[in-house]
Amino acid sequence: MPLIQILGTGCPKCRKLAENAEAAAKALGVDYHLEKVTDLSKIMAFGVMLTPALAVDGQVKVVGKVPSVDEIKALLA
């Protein structure tokens, strides 16, 4: 089960990224755990300076933009 982490402070882009990530995982039929990381020190521990960011299983995949559902599906597949 992949751990999908949304790194951001809860801004509209962060919420959109969470929606897209959930839609991608559901479209693939993948069981997943979604975690929203809002603590700035934890976000910086990932080496991320620009939010929103998407991490899968602890590895940062996208920084500073909201990828489409299809782009996220490719990252999860």
N, C-alpha and C positions, 0 to 999 in steps of 0.2 A: 504494500500500500504506500504510494508516494506521499511524502509530506510536502505540501504546497505552502510556501510562506510568502505572504504579501508584506513587503517592507515599506512602511510609510506611516504618516501621522494621522491618517483617516480622512484625507482630503478627497474631493470628488473623484480625482484621477485614481486614487488608491481604491476607492469603493468600486469604480468601474473595472479596475484590474482584478479585484476579487470576484466580481460578477463573471467576467470573461474566463477566469481560471476555473470557476465552478462549472460553467457551461461547457468548457472544453473537456474537463474530466468526465462529466455526465455523458457527453456525446460519445466519448471513447468507451463508456461503460466501466470506467476505472473506479475502484474503491479508493478513496483518498482521505487525507486529513488536511483541513485548511487551517492555517495559523496566521493571525494578523500580528505582526511585530511592529509595535508603535513606539517602543522605548528607543530614543535616539542613540543611546550608548550601545544598545544591542544591534541597531541598524548599522552603526559605524563599525562594529566588530566584524560585520560581513565585508567591510571595505567599501561600503556604499556611501557615497556623498550626495547622491541625487536621487530623489524619490519621485514616483513610486518605483519599486524594484520587485522582481519576481525571483524567488529561489525555489528550487526543487531538490528535496533531500539534502538541504544545507548548501547547495551549490547555486550561486547567483547566475541567472540565465539572462535577465533583461534588466537594464537600469535606465531610469529617466523617461520612460515612455510606457504607453499602454498598448501591448500587442493585441492583435485580433484573436478571436477564438481559434481560428485556424492556425495561427502562429503558435499559440499555446499548445494546441493539440500536437503539433510537430515536436515540441519540446518534451511532451509527456510520453509520446509513442516510443 
